[in-house]
Structure formats: structure tokens, C-alpha cells
Amino acid sequence: MVEKIGSYCNHLNISNHPTSKSSQRTQLDQVTDASIGEPQWEMMDPEVSVLLHCAHWHGLLESQVQVELSERFNRQTDLALEHHIDEVWTKRVSKEPWLFNGAKFRLHSFCLADPQNPPSTPLSHVTIFHHTEDQNSQGQRDLGEIRNRCISQTENTEGASNHDYREFNGIADKLPPHPAPLLTLRLGLTCYKDYLGTNWSCGVAKLRQRGEAEFGDPLTLLAQPLGVGAILCTSNGQVVMIRRSQKVAEAGGLLDIPGGHPEPKAVCERLGQRVCEEQISIAMMERRPEAIVSELFSSVCAEIRDEVNIPLSSLGPPVLMGVALNHTSAGRPSAEFYVSCSLSSDEVRKLYWKGGVEASESTEVVFVSRMEVFQLDRSSPLWSELCPSAKGAVLLYQTVKPDVVPDRSGRDDAKLTPPHVHKETD
């Protein structure tokens, strides 16, 4: 099943579809054969869903991801909506004067390479094949199209979205020494204030209806800030989770993974531009998209450092597993990574209790064995303790299996990496 959810195609949330179990199984088998891999569909939770995953490659490295930044990917708006956002922000700040309105990247859409035929040329060198809006009549035929296409989206001149499949002009039997990126993320700019006034607003359902009616896209009026999170695995095979403080804005008291947001301001500063949040613009960054990719990958390590107090030197390179959607905040997207750690769980625990920069955001560190995380489902008592972002990351971890040591050219000769047991000494 390929479901159109606003700007996002290839989005799967089976719990939303009133089909029989046998019908779901048939549809899912067909999607798996096409490009979706082998996720744990039976455990899908209404709070989360997987927008995209990179299971074929067991995750993607920084060199395999690129970004397209453009004002075309900003949210649509009008005076009435801006007035509503201002009202929401004013009320919120009056109760929580410490709130800060930081700039964020907005995920508009993505383009993921066909795993059977990775591109030998950049993803922008493509031929467009338009996808009809009639999902019911075209669904089965579309599934067959996915195998040989990159799933993507374009816009028309009015700003309404038209889904399409893009076929690569050049196909290589294997990736060249410096392969073309396998994933393109299309980003705009948004901010925390806009997020509170749209995704987190009590009127978000009406905004989605307006977006669908006026633009053919229920997400076009929403901020959709892109977050990041990490399945962090210690040297002795333990996944690190933290219990969120009751004082944080969302999911207080629940277990979470380390995470946050890539920061546009950090990108500007990396490019030598010292600006305040309100001055940040796409023009400052659009000519250096590689700096945005670098921030996307480095920000998740920075969050681990600040929240768990683990030095960056103890972390392996982040591996992008995919993007999950948090439906408790209207489908807010988060890029989920796998990050290995050279420290044992006892060493991590000691560092955590020493306190990091953002130690106040959590109250304890919890370790769950890697195998237990692989086996988690909705019947597990632990599942109900997880916040939506952690659930999305677990789903992607089970699907992508980033612990595998792959030949990241996509050949299926990878083997599961046994956990490296760290011997502790007195």
C-alpha cells in the first residue's frame, strides 16, 4: 500500500486502514517485495509510523545523503494563520517565559533510490513519471512501479503537490568508488513558534483539512520541524534510554532516546555567518547543502553528548536508519540514527550521573539489551513506557538492522555483528 500523506509518499501506517488482516498481509507482502523491506508491521502503534527506511543498506552514512534546501519547501500560510500562531505563542510564553523561538529545518519531502538499481548519477538527473491521485484504482500497479523507481514528489506552480516516480537516467551494476547519494531530503525553514501554533495547536485538525482542501496536501500549513534521535548501543550490547523529566513540554516521565533537532543557526555559524535566530534565511545556506547534511549527522552526536554526557570521541559515526512520524504531534518527522559507543553501560551510567549540559531534561538512564529491543512489540510492558519518538526509533532499528556490518554498496553479503563485550576491571 502506498499512501499519500501530505507531502510524504511511501508512508505506511497500517493501523489507519480499515482493511481485514488477510488483506493487510497481502498488501504488505507486495510492498515488502517492492521496496519497503521487512518491518515489524504487526506491532504498528497509532502514535507512530515509518515514513521511510534504509533497510536495504542497513542504514546510510553521511556521504550517502544529500539535502535540497529551498523556500519552495516552506509551509504555506496566510494572515489568519499567522495571527493564530502569534496568539498561541503569546499565551504559551506568558506561562513559560523561558521558551525560546529557535529556527528549525522543515521536512517537505524526500527521494530514496531504488535499492535494486542504485544511481550512478546524482538523484537530480531524473525523468519524471507522474503518479495519479486515484490510490484505490492505481494502488496495485503503483507497487510494481516502485521497484524500478525512486519515490519522490514535485510541485505544480500553485504550490499543490503532485506525487511522481522518478526513473534514473543511468543505472550502475554496483556503486562507483564515490557513489551518488542514495537519499535526498527536501528541506525548508520553520521555527519552534510555528510548531506550537500548528502541529501542537488544538486546531491542527482544521489546519490539516484546510491544507487538503486548498493545496491538496494536509501538511502544507504545518511546521513539520525535522528532529533527530539515536539508538545508542554500548560496547556490551545495551541500548541507552533516558527517562524524560516531568518538567519537559512533551512526554514527561516516559522513556526516550537521546535526541533533539539539527540547528540552522549552527549551519550558519559553520559557514562563518554570525546571526541571531530571527535573521536566519535559506539564502545563507542554500549554496552549501553539504553543511546541512553535516549538521544533521553531527547534531545527533551532540545531543548524546549533552543529554547523556558521553564524549564525542567515544561515539561511532551515525548511521541514518530512516524517518519516523510522531502522530501525537500531527505527524512531526524525526530522522532516527544508530550510533555505537565504545563505552560499557556501567561507564555510561557513571558519566550520566555526573551530569551533562542538558541533564535537567531527564531523571534517570535505563539500559535495555539489544536483543530485547529487537523483540519489543506492543504486548511488551516496556512498550507502554516509551514515548512516541522512542517507539519510532525502535521500529526503524528492528527494520533496518544497523548492527549488521554491510558492504554498503547494497550487496546482501552482510552478517550480524555480535555485541562487543567490554570487560570491566576493578
N, C-alpha and C positions, 0 to 999 in steps of 0.2 A: 504494500500500500504506500503510495506516495501522496502525502497530504499537504495541501497548500495552507501554511500558517503565516499569513502576512508576507514579509519579505523572505521568509525562510522556506526553502524547499528541502526535500529529503528529511523532513521532520516526522518522527514517529512517536505517537503516544496512543497506544492501542486502547488504553482504558477509556478514551473518549469516544470510541466507536461501538455502537450497539449491535455488534455482529456476534454470531454464535462462536463458541470456542473452536469448533471444527473449521468454520470459515476463517477465523483469525489464523489458525495454524497453517492453512493452505496459503493465505496471503503472505504470512511471514516467511514461509519456506521459499516463496517466489522472490521476495525481497532479499532474503539472505543469499540466494543464488545470484542475484543481480549485483549488489554491492554493499549490502548492509552488514555482512559478517554474521557472527553468532552471539548476539547479546542475550542476556537472561530475561527474555520477554515476559516469562510467567511471573516475574516479580515487579513488573512496572507499577509505579506508585503515582497516584494522581497529582502529587505535589511536584513531580519532576518528569522530564523526558529527555531523550538524547536527540539533539539537533544534528550533529554529525560526529562520526568517529573515524579513527585511522587504524582500524584493526588489521587491515591487510599488511601494514608496515610495522605493526606493533608500536605505533606512535611515530611522531615526526620530530626531527631535530630542527634547530633554528634555521639551518641552511635550506630546509625543505618547505619553508613557509614564507609567503610574501604578503604585503599589505597594499591595498589601493585606498588612498585617503582622498576624499572629495566632498565638497559641500552638497553634492547630489545625494549623499548618503546621510545627511542630517534629517531630523524629523520634520514633518510638515507642521505648520502652526497657523494661528490667526489671533486677532486681538482678544477675542473672548477667552481662548485657551491661555494666552499669556496672563490675562487678568486673573484667571483661576489659579494658575501656578503661583503668581505673586501672593494671592490670598493665603494659599496653603503654606507657603514659606514663612510669611509674616506670623501666622498663628503658631507654627512649629518653633520658630526662633524665640518667640515670646515665652514659650515654656522651656525651651532648651537653648539658652543664649550661647552655648559653646559650639553650636553647629557651624560647620564651615562649608561653603559652597565651592567645591573644587571641580575643575574641568575633568571630564571623562571621555573615553572613546565610545562611540556608539556603533554597535554591530548592526549593519544593514543586511548583508547577505554574504555568501561565500561561494567559492568554486573549488571543488575537490576533484582531483584527477581520477580517471578510471583505473582501478587497481590492476586490471588485466593488461592495459596498454599505457604505461606511464609516459608522460610527454617528454620529447627530446627538445622541444622549444618552449618558450615562456607561455603561460596559460592565456596571455592576451592575444596570441596568434591563433585565432579560432574562427570557425564558421558557425553561424547561428542557426539552430533548428528550433523553431518556436513550438512551445507546448500549449495545447489547448486548455481552456479552463474547465471543460467538462470532465471532472475526475471520474465520475461513475462509468461513463461510456468508454473513456480512454485508458482507465487505470491499468488494465492488464497489458495493453500494448505498450504503455509507457514503461512498465517494469522491464520489458525486454530491451527498451532503448537505453536504459541506464547503463547496461554492461559496457557499451561502447562509447559512452559519452561522459563528459564532465557535467555534473549537476550545477546549474548556475541560475542567474537571473539578470534581466536587463530592465530598463525603464523606458517608458514612452515619453513624449515631450510634455505631457501633462503631469508627469510625476507618478502616474499609476504604474503598478508593477506588472510585467509580463514575464512569466516563467518560460525558460527555454533550456534546451540541451545544447551544449557546445561540443563540437567534434574537433579533435586536434588535426591540424594540417599535416603534422609529421608524427610518426609513431616509431619508436625505437624498440628493438628486441630487449634491450636492457638499458639501464640508466648510464649515461656517459659519466666520465670521472667527476664532472661538476654538474650534477643533474639540475634540470629546471625545477622550480618549486612545484610541490605536489598540491599545495593548498594556498588559495588566495582568500584573504579576509578583506571584505569591503567595509571600510570604517568611515564614520563621520565624527562630529563632536557633539557632546552633550554636557550636562553637569549634574551635580547632586541635587540642586534645587529643582531642576526639571524632572529628575527621577521621582522626588517626593510628590510633585504636582501631577504626575502622570501614572507611572507604574504603581506607585504606592498610594495613589489617591483613592478615596472611596468612590469616585466617579469614573474609575478606569473602565468599567464595563461599557459605559456610554461612549467613552473615547474610542474603544475598540469598534463599537457599532458605527460610529461616525467615520472612522478610518476605512472600514469596509465599504460603507455606502458612498463616500465621496472620492476615495482613492483606490478602491479595490484591494486594500491592504489594512487589516485590523491593527497592525503595529505601527503604522506610519506616523501617528500622533504621539507615540510613546518614546520615552528617553532611551530605553534599552541599553543602559551602560554595560560595557563588557567587563566582567570580573575575571579573576584568576584564582585558582585553588590548586593544592598539591596533595596527592597521595605520597606521603613521605615515609620511606621504608628504611629502618635502621639496619646495621650490619648483621644483627641476629634475627632478622626476619619479622620485625614488629612494625606495624603501621601506626604512625603517631597521630593522635587526635587530641583536641583540646576542648574543654567544656566552656561554653560561652558564658560570660558574666551576665547576671540578671540586669545589669545596667546598660547593656548594649541595645541598639534600636530594634534589632530583629532576632528572633530565635533564641532568646535568653534562656540559659540553663541547659540547652541541648548540646550534643557533641558535634563538633565541626572539624574540618581540616584547616590547616593554615591557608590563608588567602586574603585577597584584597582586590586592588584594581591597578592596571597599568596607568601611569600618570602622564598626561600630555605635557605638564609642566616639566617633568623630568626629561622628556624628549627635547623640549626647547632648550633647557639648560645644557644638555649634552651637545647641542648644536651651537652653543655659545650665545644664546639669547636669554637674557635675564628679564623676565616679565612677571607681572602678577597674574593671578588666575583669570581675571576679567579681560586681560589683553590677549590671551592665547587665541590663535586663529589657525585655520587649516593652512593658510598661505605660509606660515612659519615652518611647516613640517612636510608639506606635500612633495617637495623635491627630494626629500631624504627618507623614503618609506622604510629603508633598512634600519633606520634608527628607531622606528616604531616597533618593528619586529624585535629588535634587541631589547627594548623596554618591556615588551610583552613577556619575553622569556626571563629576563633578569628580575622583573618585578615579583615573580612568584618566589624566587630565592630570597629577595629582600624581605618579603612577608614572613618567610620561615625564620629568617634571622631575627626579625623584630618581635614576632609572636612567641617563638619557642626558644630564642636565644642561642641558636646554633650558628657558629661562624660559617661564612660562605665557603671557606676553604675545606669544610667537611662535607660539602654538598656536591653531588654529581651533576652533569648537565641536564637541564629539564627536558623531558620528553612529552610533547603535546599528545594527549590521548584523544581529545575531541572537545566538543562544546555541549554543555548540558543547559537545560532551561528550567528555571525556578518558577513554577506556576503559582506559588503563593505571592509572587510579585509580578503577576501578569506576563510570565514568560521571560523574565530577565535572564540574559545569557551569561555563562561563565566558561572560560577556557580552562579545562582541567588537565593538569600535568602529573607525570610520575617523576619523583626526584629521589634518588638513592642517597643514603647518608653513611659515611664511614664510621660513625659512632654507634655504640651499642645503646640499647634502651636505657640502661642504668646511667650511662654517661649523658644521654639526652635529658633524663629526668633531673639529674643534678644541675645541668645548665638551665633548665626551665625554672627551677625553684630559685635560682639566683636572680631571675627577672630580666626580661628583655625590654626594649623600648616600648612595646605595646602590651606589657604584662597585665595591665589593668583590664584588658578585654576578655580575659579568661580566668578561670578559678582553679583548674587542675589539668594535668596532662594524663592521657589514657593511652595505653598500648593494646593493640589488637593484633593477633598473629596474622601474618599474610594469608595463611590458609583459611582462617576464619573469615577474613574479609572476602575471599573468593567464594565462600559458601553462604554468605549472608543472603537472606531473602526476607520477604515481608512477614514470614512466620517467626523470624528470629527476634527474641526480646530486644536485642541491641538495635534493631532497625528502627523501633519507635523512639529511640533516644537520639537518632541522627537528625540534624537539621537538613533542609532540602539541598543545600549546596553539597553537603557530605554524601547524601544519597546519590546525587548526580555523579559525583566523582567515583563512588563505589561501582555504580552501573558501568561507567566507562572503563574502570580498572578490570572488571570481570570480562568485559567485551574485548578490550584491546590487548590485554595480557602483556603489558610493557616490560615485565620481568624477563621476557624472552630475549635472548641475545640473537638478533636477526642479522641477516645480510640485508640492510635496509634498501636494497635495490628491489625488494619485493619478492624474491625467490623464497619458496617455502622449505628452506633447509634449516630453520631455526630450532633451537631447543630451549626448554625452560631452564632458567638459571637457578641452581639451588641456592638457598639463602646462605650467605657467608656468615658463619657463626663466629662472633667476636669472643675470644677467650678473655675473661676478666681476671685480673690479678689483684691481689691484696695490696 
